[in-house]
Each structure stands twice: as structure tokens, then as C-alpha cells.
Amino acid sequence: MPHRYSTSHRFLTGLTAAALATGGIASANAGTATGAATEWTQVLNNGELVALVGKSGEQIQNQLTQISQLAQQIETQLNIYQNLLQNTARLPSHMWGQVESDLNQLRGIINQGQSISFSMGNADDLLQQRFQSYATLKTSLPSNETFSTTYQTWSDTNRDTIASTLKAASLTADQFESEESTMSSLRSMSETADGQMKALQVGHEIAAQQVAQMQKLRGLVSQQMTMMGTWLQTEQTNKDLAQARREKFFNAEVKTIPEGQKMEPRW
């Protein structure tokens, strides 16, 4: 699988941006993350990279929890609007404005999930490039896949599922690609009760899909963090053992030669 970024710095910026989406990381850490306080090669050399990825992983887990909860709220709210629409000719403009806001939030949720998947896949790519011991670490992933390829599969599946849902309602992914196109599509659909119902049904189904997909993504992130923790612990244990052996060698007792004797070879 091709690597997504050509430089380590761009990866870290992307990973940190994903973690910062909900304001999770303190500003002091953000300075280091973007390279303002710590030179990137030094981060790689002293192992701060792993600690930073691990910290970002915790923030991303929290972010995914929030995203899932928001998707559930949107799913519930859209269901309420569907029930209301069944008893009226068309939702009033002020209520439809809230529908538009909810569906636009749903589009943002999808984008955040894709961004997280992209960033965590980059973390796997970078660590494999930098650390041979990480690259050869056995995982419980099927078919000896890397997390990078697994995240890509998740991303492709999520996009394809959304596209199929939109297509079933005679819509295209392009119509919900950006905020501008989403709002334009929703304004057109708001002109008729049938269009409103179609938008609500599509939004409700996609929201339900995202709840399930974010749970899967959380599982992937958690599995990756566990594997990275195991690898880092093994690396540290090996370093501690090597250091202990060095200290034992250099601190070994040196026997002195008794006065009056001389050193001579023994054949």
C-alpha cells in the first residue's frame, strides 16, 4: 500500500489535527506536535513519537465516542422529524432549517471519521518505516494485514455504503460532498413534502450507519493502541536489559596484582 504522505512532519500535523478536532489536546502539547518546540528528527530519535501517537490515540478514542453520541442524537432527531412530516404537508421553514443543520453535522461526522482513519493509517505507515521491530511485530489482524490497509478498507467500505444509500434515493455522493453542495441539495428538496421525506430517510439511514461504523473504527484504534503499547514495552525492556548488562560489565570488580608478582603469559 502506498504511503499517504511524503514527510513525517505532515503525518504528525495530520494526526494532531484529528485529535484537536474536539479540543482534546492541551495547547502545550500542540506546540510540540506541530514541530514548533521540538525538531522532528529528535522526536523520532528519542522515542517521543511513540508517546505522542499514544496520547493522540487516547484523544481520538474520546473524539470517536463524542462522534458516535452525536450521530445517535441526529438519528433520533431525524426520526422525530419523519414522524412529524407524516402528519403535515411539509415541515415549516424554521423546522427545516434545523433539519439542514443536523444533516450538515452528519456530513461533518463522516468527514471526521475519514480523517481519523487516514491519520491512524499514517501512524502505522510511519512507525513501520522508522522501526524495524514494529514492522515485524505480529498482530491479530486477519491475513497479516497492516493497520494501514485495514483503515483503508474501513474507509472504502464506509464511503461505498453511504454512496449506495444515496443512490437508492436517486442522489449522488457529490451532492453531499461539501457544505455548499449539501445545503444546495437540501434547499431543493425542501420545496416538496416528498423531497423532505427523502432527505430525512437518507439522513436517518446514514446516521445509523455512522453509529455502527464509528464503533468499528473505535475498535481498530483501540487494537492499534494496544499493539503499540505492547511493542513499546518490549522495546523498553530490551533497552533496560542491555543497560543492566553494560553496567554489570563496567562495574565488575577489578582484581589487583599482589606486590612482588608480575604478569606473564600462561601457556
NUMI-480551 format. One line per 2 residues: their letters; for each residue x, y, z of N, C-alpha, C. Coordinates in nm, 2 decimals. Layout:
! residues N
a> X Y Z X Y Z X Y Z | ...
***
This chain:
! residues 267
mp> 0.08 -0.12 0.00 0.00 0.00 0.00 0.09 0.12 0.00 | 0.06 0.22 -0.09 0.14 0.34 -0.10 0.13 0.43 0.03
hr> 0.24 0.49 0.07 0.23 0.57 0.19 0.16 0.70 0.15 | 0.09 0.75 0.25 0.00 0.87 0.22 0.07 1.00 0.22
ys> 0.18 1.01 0.29 0.25 1.14 0.30 0.39 1.11 0.27 | 0.46 1.22 0.21 0.60 1.20 0.18 0.69 1.24 0.29
ts> 0.64 1.31 0.39 0.72 1.35 0.51 0.66 1.32 0.64 | 0.75 1.29 0.73 0.70 1.26 0.87 0.63 1.38 0.93
hr> 0.67 1.50 0.90 0.61 1.62 0.96 0.47 1.63 0.92 | 0.44 1.61 0.80 0.30 1.62 0.75 0.21 1.52 0.82
fl> 0.26 1.40 0.84 0.18 1.30 0.91 0.15 1.34 1.05 | 0.24 1.39 1.12 0.22 1.43 1.26 0.12 1.55 1.27
tg> 0.13 1.64 1.18 0.04 1.75 1.17 -0.10 1.70 1.15 | -0.12 1.60 1.06 -0.25 1.55 1.03 -0.30 1.47 1.15
lt> -0.22 1.39 1.21 -0.27 1.31 1.33 -0.31 1.41 1.44 | -0.23 1.51 1.47 -0.26 1.60 1.57 -0.39 1.68 1.54
aa> -0.40 1.72 1.41 -0.52 1.79 1.37 -0.65 1.71 1.40 | -0.64 1.58 1.38 -0.76 1.50 1.40 -0.79 1.49 1.55
al> -0.68 1.48 1.63 -0.70 1.48 1.78 -0.75 1.61 1.83 | -0.71 1.72 1.77 -0.75 1.85 1.81 -0.89 1.89 1.77
at> -0.96 1.81 1.69 -1.09 1.84 1.63 -1.19 1.87 1.74 | -1.18 1.81 1.85 -1.27 1.84 1.96 -1.20 1.91 2.08
gg> -1.08 1.97 2.05 -1.01 2.05 2.15 -0.96 1.96 2.26 | -0.92 1.84 2.23 -0.88 1.75 2.34 -0.74 1.77 2.39
ia> -0.64 1.80 2.30 -0.50 1.81 2.34 -0.47 1.95 2.39 | -0.40 1.96 2.50 -0.36 2.09 2.56 -0.28 2.17 2.46
sa> -0.28 2.30 2.47 -0.20 2.38 2.38 -0.05 2.36 2.40 | -0.01 2.32 2.51 0.14 2.30 2.53 0.18 2.18 2.45
na> 0.10 2.08 2.44 0.13 1.96 2.35 0.12 2.00 2.21 | 0.03 2.09 2.17 0.01 2.12 2.03 0.14 2.18 1.98
gt> 0.21 2.26 2.05 0.33 2.32 2.01 0.43 2.22 1.97 | 0.45 2.12 2.05 0.54 2.01 2.02 0.49 1.93 1.90
at> 0.36 1.91 1.89 0.31 1.83 1.79 0.33 1.88 1.65 | 0.33 2.01 1.64 0.34 2.07 1.51 0.49 2.11 1.48
ga> 0.58 2.07 1.56 0.72 2.09 1.54 0.77 2.22 1.58 | 0.69 2.30 1.65 0.73 2.44 1.69 0.84 2.43 1.80
at> 0.82 2.33 1.89 0.91 2.33 2.01 1.01 2.22 2.00 | 0.99 2.12 1.92 1.08 2.00 1.91 1.11 1.97 1.77
ew> 1.24 1.96 1.74 1.28 1.93 1.60 1.24 1.78 1.57 | 1.19 1.76 1.45 1.12 1.64 1.42 1.21 1.52 1.43
tq> 1.34 1.53 1.38 1.43 1.41 1.38 1.46 1.38 1.53 | 1.47 1.48 1.62 1.49 1.45 1.76 1.37 1.37 1.82
vl> 1.25 1.41 1.78 1.13 1.34 1.82 1.14 1.19 1.79 | 1.18 1.16 1.66 1.20 1.03 1.62 1.31 0.95 1.69
nn> 1.42 1.02 1.72 1.53 0.96 1.78 1.51 0.92 1.92 | 1.44 1.01 2.00 1.43 0.98 2.14 1.30 0.91 2.18
ge> 1.22 0.87 2.09 1.10 0.79 2.11 0.98 0.87 2.15 | 0.99 1.01 2.15 0.87 1.09 2.18 0.76 1.07 2.08
lv> 0.80 1.03 1.96 0.70 1.00 1.86 0.59 0.90 1.91 | 0.64 0.79 1.96 0.55 0.69 2.01 0.46 0.74 2.12
al> 0.52 0.81 2.21 0.44 0.87 2.32 0.33 0.97 2.27 | 0.37 1.04 2.17 0.28 1.14 2.11 0.16 1.07 2.04
vg> 0.20 0.97 1.96 0.09 0.89 1.89 0.00 0.83 1.99 | 0.06 0.77 2.10 -0.03 0.71 2.20 -0.12 0.81 2.27
ks> -0.07 0.93 2.30 -0.15 1.04 2.36 -0.26 1.08 2.26 | -0.22 1.10 2.13 -0.32 1.13 2.03 -0.43 1.02 2.02
ge> -0.38 0.90 2.03 -0.48 0.78 2.03 -0.58 0.79 2.13 | -0.54 0.83 2.25 -0.64 0.85 2.36 -0.74 0.96 2.33
qi> -0.69 1.07 2.28 -0.77 1.18 2.24 -0.87 1.14 2.13 | -0.82 1.06 2.03 -0.90 1.02 1.92 -1.01 0.92 1.97
qn> -0.98 0.84 2.07 -1.08 0.75 2.12 -1.20 0.83 2.19 | -1.16 0.94 2.26 -1.26 1.03 2.32 -1.34 1.10 2.21
ql> -1.27 1.14 2.10 -1.34 1.20 1.99 -1.44 1.11 1.92 | -1.40 0.98 1.90 -1.49 0.89 1.84 -1.61 0.86 1.93
tq> -1.60 0.86 2.06 -1.71 0.85 2.15 -1.81 0.96 2.13 | -1.75 1.08 2.12 -1.84 1.20 2.10 -1.91 1.20 1.97
is> -1.83 1.15 1.86 -1.89 1.15 1.73 -2.01 1.05 1.73 | -1.99 0.93 1.79 -2.09 0.83 1.80 -2.22 0.88 1.87
ql> -2.20 0.95 1.98 -2.31 1.00 2.05 -2.38 1.11 1.97 | -2.31 1.19 1.90 -2.37 1.29 1.81 -2.45 1.23 1.70
aq> -2.40 1.12 1.64 -2.47 1.05 1.53 -2.60 0.99 1.58 | -2.59 0.94 1.71 -2.71 0.88 1.77 -2.82 0.99 1.79
qi> -2.78 1.10 1.84 -2.87 1.21 1.86 -2.93 1.26 1.73 | -2.85 1.27 1.62 -2.90 1.31 1.49 -3.00 1.20 1.44
et> -2.97 1.08 1.46 -3.06 0.97 1.41 -3.19 0.98 1.48 | -3.19 1.00 1.61 -3.32 1.02 1.69 -3.40 1.14 1.64
ql> -3.33 1.25 1.63 -3.39 1.37 1.59 -3.46 1.36 1.45 | -3.39 1.30 1.36 -3.44 1.29 1.22 -3.56 1.20 1.22
ni> -3.56 1.10 1.31 -3.68 1.01 1.32 -3.80 1.09 1.37 | -3.78 1.18 1.46 -3.89 1.27 1.51 -3.94 1.35 1.40
yq> -3.85 1.41 1.31 -3.90 1.49 1.20 -3.98 1.41 1.10 | -3.93 1.28 1.08 -4.01 1.19 0.99 -4.15 1.17 1.04
nl> -4.17 1.15 1.17 -4.30 1.13 1.22 -4.38 1.25 1.21 | -4.32 1.37 1.23 -4.40 1.50 1.22 -4.44 1.52 1.07
lq> -4.35 1.48 0.98 -4.38 1.51 0.84 -4.50 1.42 0.79 | -4.52 1.31 0.85 -4.63 1.22 0.81 -4.76 1.28 0.85
nt> -4.76 1.38 0.93 -4.89 1.44 0.98 -4.91 1.58 0.93 | -4.82 1.62 0.84 -4.83 1.76 0.78 -4.79 1.76 0.64
ar> -4.83 1.86 0.56 -4.80 1.87 0.42 -4.65 1.89 0.40 | -4.59 1.97 0.48 -4.45 2.00 0.47 -4.40 2.06 0.60
lp> -4.28 2.03 0.63 -4.22 2.09 0.76 -4.20 2.24 0.74 | -4.24 2.32 0.84 -4.22 2.47 0.82 -4.07 2.50 0.81
sh> -4.05 2.62 0.75 -3.91 2.66 0.72 -3.82 2.66 0.84 | -3.87 2.71 0.96 -3.78 2.71 1.08 -3.74 2.57 1.12
mw> -3.83 2.48 1.11 -3.80 2.34 1.14 -3.71 2.27 1.04 | -3.73 2.31 0.92 -3.65 2.25 0.81 -3.50 2.30 0.82
gq> -3.49 2.43 0.87 -3.36 2.48 0.90 -3.28 2.40 1.00 | -3.35 2.34 1.10 -3.29 2.25 1.19 -3.25 2.12 1.13
ve> -3.33 2.07 1.04 -3.30 1.95 0.96 -3.17 1.97 0.88 | -3.17 2.08 0.82 -3.05 2.11 0.74 -2.92 2.12 0.83
sd> -2.94 2.18 0.94 -2.82 2.18 1.04 -2.78 2.04 1.08 | -2.88 1.96 1.11 -2.85 1.82 1.15 -2.78 1.74 1.04
ln> -2.83 1.75 0.92 -2.77 1.68 0.81 -2.63 1.73 0.77 | -2.61 1.86 0.79 -2.48 1.91 0.77 -2.38 1.87 0.87
ql> -2.43 1.86 1.00 -2.35 1.80 1.10 -2.31 1.65 1.07 | -2.41 1.58 1.02 -2.38 1.44 0.98 -2.27 1.43 0.88
rg> -2.28 1.52 0.78 -2.17 1.53 0.68 -2.03 1.55 0.75 | -2.03 1.64 0.85 -1.91 1.67 0.92 -1.86 1.54 1.00
ii> -1.95 1.47 1.05 -1.92 1.34 1.12 -1.85 1.25 1.03 | -1.91 1.23 0.91 -1.85 1.14 0.81 -1.70 1.18 0.78
nq> -1.69 1.31 0.76 -1.55 1.36 0.73 -1.45 1.34 0.84 | -1.50 1.36 0.96 -1.41 1.34 1.08 -1.37 1.19 1.09
gq> -1.46 1.10 1.07 -1.43 0.96 1.07 -1.33 0.93 0.97 | -1.34 0.98 0.85 -1.25 0.95 0.74 -1.11 1.01 0.77
si> -1.11 1.13 0.83 -0.98 1.19 0.87 -0.91 1.11 0.98 | -0.98 1.06 1.07 -0.92 0.98 1.18 -0.86 0.85 1.12
sf> -0.94 0.79 1.03 -0.89 0.67 0.97 -0.76 0.69 0.89 | -0.76 0.80 0.82 -0.65 0.84 0.74 -0.52 0.87 0.82
sm> -0.54 0.94 0.94 -0.43 0.97 1.02 -0.37 0.85 1.10 | -0.46 0.77 1.15 -0.41 0.65 1.22 -0.34 0.55 1.12
gn> -0.39 0.54 1.00 -0.32 0.46 0.90 -0.18 0.52 0.87 | -0.17 0.65 0.87 -0.04 0.71 0.85 0.06 0.68 0.97
ad> 0.00 0.68 1.09 0.08 0.64 1.21 0.14 0.50 1.19 | 0.06 0.41 1.14 0.11 0.27 1.12 0.22 0.27 1.01
dl> 0.20 0.35 0.90 0.30 0.35 0.80 0.43 0.41 0.85 | 0.42 0.52 0.92 0.54 0.59 0.97 0.62 0.50 1.06
lq> 0.55 0.44 1.16 0.63 0.35 1.25 0.69 0.23 1.19 | 0.62 0.18 1.09 0.68 0.07 1.01 0.81 0.11 0.94
qr> 0.81 0.23 0.89 0.92 0.28 0.82 1.04 0.31 0.91 | 1.01 0.36 1.03 1.11 0.41 1.12 1.17 0.29 1.21
fq> 1.08 0.20 1.25 1.13 0.10 1.34 1.10 -0.04 1.29 | 1.21 -0.11 1.26 1.20 -0.25 1.21 1.13 -0.34 1.30
sy> 1.15 -0.33 1.43 1.09 -0.41 1.53 0.94 -0.40 1.53 | 0.89 -0.28 1.50 0.75 -0.25 1.49 0.69 -0.32 1.36
at> 0.77 -0.30 1.25 0.72 -0.36 1.12 0.71 -0.51 1.13 | 0.79 -0.58 1.21 0.78 -0.72 1.21 0.69 -0.78 1.32
lk> 0.63 -0.69 1.40 0.55 -0.73 1.51 0.43 -0.80 1.46 | 0.40 -0.92 1.52 0.28 -1.00 1.48 0.16 -0.94 1.54
ts> 0.05 -0.93 1.47 -0.07 -0.88 1.52 -0.18 -0.98 1.50 | -0.30 -0.96 1.55 -0.41 -1.05 1.54 -0.50 -1.01 1.42
lp> -0.45 -0.92 1.34 -0.53 -0.88 1.22 -0.54 -0.99 1.12 | -0.65 -1.00 1.05 -0.66 -1.11 0.95 -0.56 -1.10 0.83
sn> -0.52 -1.21 0.78 -0.44 -1.22 0.66 -0.31 -1.14 0.67 | -0.26 -1.12 0.79 -0.14 -1.05 0.82 -0.14 -0.91 0.76
et> -0.26 -0.85 0.76 -0.27 -0.71 0.72 -0.21 -0.61 0.81 | -0.17 -0.50 0.76 -0.13 -0.39 0.85 -0.25 -0.31 0.89
fs> -0.23 -0.23 1.00 -0.34 -0.14 1.03 -0.36 -0.04 0.92 | -0.26 0.00 0.85 -0.28 0.10 0.74 -0.38 0.05 0.64
tt> -0.36 -0.08 0.59 -0.45 -0.13 0.49 -0.59 -0.16 0.55 | -0.60 -0.19 0.68 -0.73 -0.22 0.75 -0.81 -0.09 0.76
yq> -0.74 0.02 0.79 -0.81 0.15 0.79 -0.86 0.19 0.65 | -0.78 0.16 0.55 -0.82 0.20 0.42 -0.94 0.12 0.38
tw> -0.94 -0.01 0.42 -1.06 -0.09 0.39 -1.18 -0.04 0.46 | -1.17 0.01 0.59 -1.28 0.07 0.66 -1.33 0.19 0.59
sd> -1.24 0.27 0.54 -1.27 0.40 0.48 -1.35 0.37 0.35 | -1.30 0.28 0.27 -1.36 0.25 0.14 -1.50 0.19 0.16
tn> -1.51 0.10 0.26 -1.64 0.04 0.29 -1.74 0.15 0.34 | -1.70 0.24 0.42 -1.79 0.34 0.47 -1.84 0.43 0.35
rd> -1.74 0.47 0.27 -1.78 0.56 0.15 -1.88 0.48 0.06 | -1.85 0.36 0.03 -1.93 0.28 -0.06 -2.08 0.26 0.00
ti> -2.08 0.24 0.13 -2.21 0.22 0.19 -2.30 0.35 0.18 | -2.23 0.46 0.21 -2.30 0.59 0.20 -2.35 0.62 0.06
as> -2.26 0.59 -0.04 -2.29 0.61 -0.18 -2.41 0.53 -0.22 | -2.42 0.40 -0.17 -2.53 0.31 -0.21 -2.66 0.37 -0.15
tl> -2.65 0.42 -0.03 -2.77 0.47 0.04 -2.82 0.59 -0.04 | -2.73 0.68 -0.08 -2.77 0.80 -0.16 -2.83 0.76 -0.29
ka> -2.76 0.66 -0.36 -2.81 0.62 -0.49 -2.95 0.56 -0.49 | -2.98 0.49 -0.38 -3.12 0.43 -0.36 -3.22 0.54 -0.36
as> -3.18 0.66 -0.32 -3.28 0.77 -0.31 -3.26 0.87 -0.43 | -3.19 0.82 -0.53 -3.17 0.89 -0.66 -3.08 1.02 -0.63
lt> -2.99 1.00 -0.53 -2.90 1.11 -0.50 -2.75 1.06 -0.53 | -2.66 1.16 -0.54 -2.52 1.12 -0.56 -2.44 1.17 -0.44
ad> -2.32 1.11 -0.43 -2.23 1.15 -0.32 -2.18 1.29 -0.34 | -2.17 1.34 -0.47 -2.13 1.47 -0.50 -2.22 1.58 -0.44
qf> -2.35 1.54 -0.43 -2.45 1.64 -0.37 -2.43 1.66 -0.22 | -2.36 1.57 -0.16 -2.33 1.58 -0.01 -2.18 1.59 0.02
es> -2.10 1.63 -0.08 -1.96 1.63 -0.07 -1.91 1.74 0.01 | -1.96 1.86 0.00 -1.92 1.98 0.07 -2.04 2.05 0.13
ee> -2.01 2.14 0.22 -2.12 2.21 0.29 -2.21 2.29 0.19 | -2.14 2.35 0.09 -2.22 2.43 -0.01 -2.31 2.34 -0.09
st> -2.26 2.23 -0.14 -2.34 2.14 -0.22 -2.45 2.07 -0.14 | -2.42 2.04 -0.01 -2.52 1.98 0.07 -2.63 2.08 0.10
ms> -2.60 2.20 0.13 -2.71 2.30 0.15 -2.79 2.32 0.03 | -2.73 2.33 -0.09 -2.80 2.35 -0.21 -2.89 2.23 -0.24
sl> -2.85 2.11 -0.22 -2.94 1.99 -0.24 -3.05 2.00 -0.14 | -3.03 2.03 -0.02 -3.14 2.03 0.08 -3.24 2.14 0.06
rs> -3.19 2.25 0.01 -3.28 2.36 -0.03 -3.38 2.32 -0.14 | -3.32 2.25 -0.23 -3.41 2.20 -0.34 -3.51 2.09 -0.29
ms> -3.46 2.01 -0.20 -3.55 1.90 -0.15 -3.66 1.95 -0.06 | -3.63 2.07 0.00 -3.73 2.13 0.10 -3.85 2.18 0.03
et> -3.85 2.19 -0.10 -3.97 2.25 -0.17 -4.09 2.16 -0.18 | -4.07 2.03 -0.16 -4.19 1.94 -0.16 -4.18 1.85 -0.03
ad> -4.30 1.80 0.01 -4.30 1.71 0.12 -4.23 1.58 0.08 | -4.24 1.54 -0.04 -4.17 1.41 -0.09 -4.02 1.43 -0.08
gq> -3.97 1.55 -0.12 -3.83 1.58 -0.11 -3.78 1.58 0.03 | -3.86 1.64 0.12 -3.82 1.65 0.26 -3.81 1.51 0.32
mk> -3.91 1.43 0.29 -3.92 1.29 0.34 -3.80 1.21 0.29 | -3.76 1.23 0.17 -3.65 1.16 0.11 -3.52 1.20 0.18
al> -3.50 1.33 0.21 -3.38 1.37 0.28 -3.38 1.32 0.42 | -3.49 1.32 0.49 -3.50 1.26 0.62 -3.46 1.12 0.63
qv> -3.52 1.04 0.53 -3.50 0.90 0.53 -3.35 0.87 0.50 | -3.29 0.94 0.41 -3.15 0.92 0.37 -3.06 0.95 0.49
gh> -3.09 1.07 0.55 -3.01 1.11 0.67 -3.02 1.02 0.79 | -3.14 0.97 0.81 -3.16 0.87 0.92 -3.08 0.75 0.90
ei> -3.09 0.70 0.78 -3.01 0.57 0.75 -2.86 0.59 0.76 | -2.82 0.70 0.70 -2.67 0.73 0.71 -2.63 0.75 0.85
aa> -2.71 0.82 0.93 -2.67 0.84 1.07 -2.66 0.70 1.15 | -2.75 0.61 1.12 -2.75 0.48 1.18 -2.62 0.41 1.14
qq> -2.59 0.42 1.01 -2.47 0.36 0.96 -2.34 0.41 1.03 | -2.34 0.54 1.05 -2.22 0.60 1.11 -2.21 0.56 1.26
va> -2.31 0.54 1.33 -2.30 0.49 1.47 -2.23 0.36 1.47 | -2.27 0.27 1.37 -2.21 0.13 1.36 -2.06 0.15 1.32
qm> -2.04 0.23 1.22 -1.90 0.25 1.16 -1.81 0.31 1.26 | -1.85 0.40 1.34 -1.76 0.46 1.44 -1.73 0.36 1.55
qk> -1.82 0.27 1.58 -1.79 0.17 1.68 -1.68 0.08 1.62 | -1.69 0.05 1.50 -1.58 -0.04 1.43 -1.45 0.04 1.43
lr> -1.45 0.17 1.40 -1.33 0.25 1.40 -1.27 0.26 1.54 | -1.35 0.27 1.64 -1.30 0.27 1.78 -1.23 0.14 1.81
gl> -1.29 0.03 1.77 -1.23 -0.10 1.79 -1.09 -0.11 1.72 | -1.08 -0.05 1.60 -0.95 -0.06 1.53 -0.85 0.03 1.60
vs> -0.89 0.15 1.64 -0.79 0.24 1.71 -0.75 0.18 1.85 | -0.84 0.12 1.92 -0.81 0.05 2.05 -0.71 -0.06 2.02
qq> -0.73 -0.14 1.92 -0.65 -0.25 1.89 -0.51 -0.21 1.85 | -0.50 -0.10 1.78 -0.37 -0.04 1.74 -0.30 0.01 1.86
mt> -0.37 0.08 1.95 -0.30 0.14 2.06 -0.25 0.03 2.16 | -0.32 -0.08 2.17 -0.28 -0.20 2.25 -0.15 -0.26 2.19
mm> -0.15 -0.28 2.06 -0.03 -0.33 1.99 0.09 -0.24 2.01 | 0.07 -0.11 1.99 0.18 -0.02 2.00 0.23 -0.02 2.15
gt> 0.14 -0.03 2.24 0.18 -0.03 2.38 0.27 -0.16 2.41 | 0.22 -0.27 2.36 0.30 -0.39 2.37 0.44 -0.38 2.31
wl> 0.44 -0.33 2.19 0.57 -0.31 2.12 0.66 -0.22 2.20 | 0.61 -0.10 2.25 0.69 -0.01 2.32 0.74 -0.07 2.45
qt> 0.66 -0.15 2.52 0.70 -0.21 2.64 0.82 -0.31 2.62 | 0.80 -0.38 2.51 0.91 -0.48 2.47 1.04 -0.41 2.44
eq> 1.03 -0.30 2.36 1.15 -0.22 2.33 1.21 -0.16 2.45 | 1.14 -0.11 2.55 1.19 -0.06 2.67 1.26 -0.17 2.75
tn> 1.19 -0.28 2.76 1.25 -0.40 2.83 1.39 -0.44 2.78 | 1.39 -0.44 2.65 1.52 -0.48 2.58 1.63 -0.37 2.61
kd> 1.59 -0.25 2.61 1.69 -0.14 2.64 1.73 -0.15 2.78 | 1.64 -0.17 2.87 1.68 -0.18 3.02 1.77 -0.30 3.04
la> 1.74 -0.41 2.97 1.83 -0.53 2.99 1.97 -0.50 2.94 | 1.98 -0.44 2.82 2.11 -0.41 2.76 2.19 -0.31 2.85
qa> 2.12 -0.21 2.91 2.18 -0.12 3.00 2.23 -0.19 3.13 | 2.15 -0.28 3.18 2.19 -0.36 3.30 2.31 -0.44 3.27
rr> 2.32 -0.50 3.16 2.44 -0.58 3.12 2.56 -0.49 3.11 | 2.55 -0.37 3.05 2.66 -0.28 3.03 2.71 -0.24 3.17
ek> 2.62 -0.20 3.26 2.66 -0.16 3.39 2.73 -0.27 3.47 | 2.68 -0.39 3.45 2.74 -0.51 3.52 2.88 -0.53 3.47
ff> 2.90 -0.51 3.34 3.03 -0.53 3.28 3.13 -0.43 3.33 | 3.09 -0.30 3.32 3.19 -0.19 3.35 3.20 -0.17 3.51
na> 3.11 -0.22 3.59 3.12 -0.21 3.73 3.18 -0.34 3.80 | 3.22 -0.43 3.71 3.28 -0.56 3.77 3.40 -0.53 3.85
ev> 3.43 -0.61 3.96 3.54 -0.59 4.04 3.67 -0.62 3.97 | 3.77 -0.53 3.98 3.90 -0.55 3.91 4.00 -0.60 4.02
kt> 4.05 -0.72 3.99 4.15 -0.78 4.08 4.28 -0.72 4.06 | 4.35 -0.68 4.17 4.48 -0.62 4.16 4.59 -0.73 4.17
ip> 4.70 -0.70 4.12 4.82 -0.79 4.12 4.89 -0.77 4.25 | 4.91 -0.88 4.33 4.99 -0.86 4.46 5.13 -0.81 4.43
eg> 5.18 -0.73 4.53 5.31 -0.67 4.52 5.41 -0.78 4.51 | 5.51 -0.76 4.42 5.62 -0.86 4.41 5.59 -0.96 4.30
qk> 5.47 -0.96 4.25 5.44 -1.05 4.13 5.44 -0.97 4.01 | 5.46 -1.04 3.90 5.45 -0.98 3.77 5.36 -1.06 3.68
me> 5.31 -0.98 3.59 5.22 -1.05 3.49 5.30 -1.12 3.38 | 5.27 -1.24 3.36 5.33 -1.31 3.25 5.23 -1.41 3.19
pr> 5.25 -1.44 3.06 5.15 -1.52 2.99 5.16 -1.67 3.05 | 5.05 -1.73 3.05 5.04 -1.87 3.08 5.01 -1.95 2.96
w> 5.11 -2.04 2.93 5.09 -2.12 2.80 5.04 -2.26 2.84
***
